[in-house]
Amino acid sequence: MTVRVRFAPSPTGYLHIGGLRTALYDYLFAKQKGGKYILRIEDTDRTRYVEDAIENLLSAMEWSGVIHDEGPFLEEGKIVQKGEYGPYVQSERLHIYREHIEKLLESGHAYYCFCSKERLDKVREEQKARGETTRYDGHCRNIPLEEARKRVENGEAHVVRLRLPENRDATFEDAVRGTVTMNTSELDDQVLIKADGFPTYHFAVVVDDHHMGITHIIRGEEWLSSTPKHIILYEAFGWDVPKFVHLPNILNKEKKKLSKRHGDVAVGDFRKKGYLPEALVNYIALVGWSPEGNEEIMTMDEMIEKFSFDRVSKSGGVFDIDKLNWVNSHYIKKADLDRLTNLCIPYLIEDGLIAEEEKDLKFDWVKRIVKTAQERIEYLAQISDYAKRFFGEEVKLESEEVKEVLNQEHVKDLLNIFKEKVMNAEEINDEFGKKVFKMIQKETGIKGKNLYMPIRAALTGQLHGPDIDQVIVILGRENLIKRIEYVEKNYI
Ligand code: GLU
């Protein structure tokens, strides 16, 4: 049996971080088993339709590197579907649902229901008042099919419902939760086709999973209680039931379901802040799953090798932003410098530190800044705050201690010599950055802390920070001189 799994998001406008994790587990499992990972768009709820949602979703998926084998893809801004089991967008599969609902109507597993919203509301209110669980009361269950068809032909508003067998246990195996059983008396005669002619999620999901040859259904635990209804549908069609894997929720630190109200949850938000896709994917894999050996930093290939549902926890995984930041800074340190620079430039432009037109001209210079930032930032949006130190000629002293360093007796001469070396240098490059201290030491005898500290203090207003020789090269001749003069004038 070839493993086939699917991620089936509804295009509601953005990709939730929990959705990315589901997609990732689909992907890891499929790759490990030599199977296929399918992306299907579940867009049958027309009331939730959002413009460009599919494009946004696909672009978030593409960015994440969790790439499907079949389904819709974005190619030059257009949606193109690939694979032999398509269409992969549910609103393009209406004829398939129509054909299948006919079968269920004929076999008696489904029936037309003509109850108005007012009637249903009334029934619900009455049930509530009696303290009963609210459910459809079966009012239209026994209308003969011929009669119902006539009413439909006459244009009467209707839905189609599943005829649940009475008092039957629906049982299935879940890879995370074990055996799950629910009695049909706890369930409702689920609507399968809505008044607008579109299928409900419950109907479309079963028809599509079957026709797309899905072997394992991996999804969020919010669907656990719907699965018995799906099982009844599989049985009604006489189809084999796939395996189920219901993943625990992603929780916030207060152990509540992670939601937009508590901060970022959209993959796009993390992208905007400058989380690297490999870091986000690595981290999110660990929210609810722990590999044997408890490694934390893993490449995609390592995750594919180690992934197993046995080690997915039943209780929800907690989303910990500090841990994500730690993982992200690890990947920032390792990332290719050109790539990182290209990713950092938009932040510098947005924050007004460099202009759009000078981004190519200043690339190498920015690259130097980014190199010194690699050890110091957790996500790329922090680059502007970090880079500010290299802009402008004013030097703000970080503390009284810096002032004390600058007011040592030898500092006046030291800064003068330094300034003179800068003025006379052929070029302020790496070689100069390294050599200048040796030259000054040789000429003046000042060395070690007495040499480096005051120069750092004068150039940056701080006693600690990035490599001083790099600071010198980044600041460049003009700014070096201006900063020294500013310090001489204001602090010494
Ligand atoms: N369309 C459903 C969702 O967005 C998919 C649930 C499933 O995977 O069956 O959550």
Boltz pocket constraint, residues with backbone or C-beta under 6 A from the ligand:
constraints:
  - pocket:
      binder: B
      contacts: [[A, 6], [A, 7], [A, 8], [A, 9], [A, 10], [A, 42], [A, 201], [A, 205], [A, 218], [A, 219], [A, 220], [A, 223]]
      max_distance: 6.0
